[in-house]
Amino acid sequence: MKKVEAIIKPFKLDEVKESLNEIGIQGITISEVKGFGRQKGHTELYRGAEYVVDFIPKIKLEIIVGDSILPQVIEAIEKSAKTGRIGDGKIFVTNVEEVIRIRTGETGEDAL
């Protein structure tokens, strides 16, 4: 099993969610996060004063999937989150040792 974490632009969330639903992903955890990469933030104007926004609002998706569906999940996120501009985000994939469904006690991929 793998944990897929994706940092995406907030306005792309619905497109990514629909793409994942189409390939059969049922569970997603979503967090509103802030950060920066190469973008390094930007400046904004408020009541005539210019100020720097260091941390850009992003959405973080967390999905646990079986190894067999991993390539489809990555492709779905990549295609639906891409705008072609700086700040599109990143996808991280890590190993998951064990998953346990608290309600039933199911383990492994049965718990997904």
N, C-alpha and C positions, 0 to 999 in steps of 0.2 A: 504494500500500500504506500501511497505517496500523499504528501500534503502540498497542495499548490497554493501559493500566496501570490496574489497579483495586486499591484498598485496601479490604479487607473485614474483617468480624469472623471470627475463626478458626473458629467453629462453623458458619459458612455455607459453608465451602469445598466440602464434598461436594455440596451443592445446586447451587452455581454450576458445579462441574465437570460434573455430570450435565446441566445445562441446555446447556452449551457442547457436550458430546458429542452431544446430540440434534440440534443444528443443523450438525454435521459438523466442528467444530473438533478438530484432532488434536494440536496442539502447544501446550503451556502451560508457562511457567516460573513456579514458585512460590517465594517467599521469605518467611521469617518476619521481620517487621519490628516496630519499636516506634515510637510517635509519639503526638501528640495534636493535636486541633483545638479545636473549641468545648468539647469534653468537659473539657479541662484536667486530666485525671487524676482520681484519687479517693483517698479515705483507706481504709486497711484496719487491722484490729486483729490483732496478733500477740502472744500471751502477755501480754495486758493492755495492751500499748503500742500507741498509734495512730501510724501513719506514712503518709506521702503517697506514692502511686505516680504519678509524673509522666508516665511513658510507658506507654501502653496497648499490649498485644500485638495485632498485626494481621497479616493475610496480604496480600502483594502479588502479584498475578497480572500476568504480562506475556504478551501475545498479539500476534503479527503476523498481520494479515488483509488480504485484498484489499478494495478500496473497495466492491465490490458487496455483501459480506456484513456490512460494518461496522454498519449499523442493527440487524441481527438479533443481533449479538454484544452490542451495548450494551443492547438490550432484555432479552436473556437474563440478563446480569449484574445489571441493575437489578432485575428481578423476583425473581430467586432470592436476592439478597443483602439485600433490604429487610426490615427488621423494623419500621420505623416509629418507631424510637427513636433518640435522639441517638447518634452514633458509627457509623452504618451504613457510612460510608466515602465514597469518591469514585472517579470514573472519569475518566481523562485520555486524550486521543487526540492523537497526534502523527504527523507525516508520517515515512515511512521512505524514504530515497533508494534503497537497494539492499539486496538479500538475496542471499547467495551460499552455496550448500551446499558445504561444504569437501570432502566425500567425492567428489562427482560433478562439481563445478564449475558446476552449474546456477545460473542467476541469475533474479532477479525472482520472479514468482508461482510459477514452476516449482520454485523452491527451497523453497517453503513446504510 
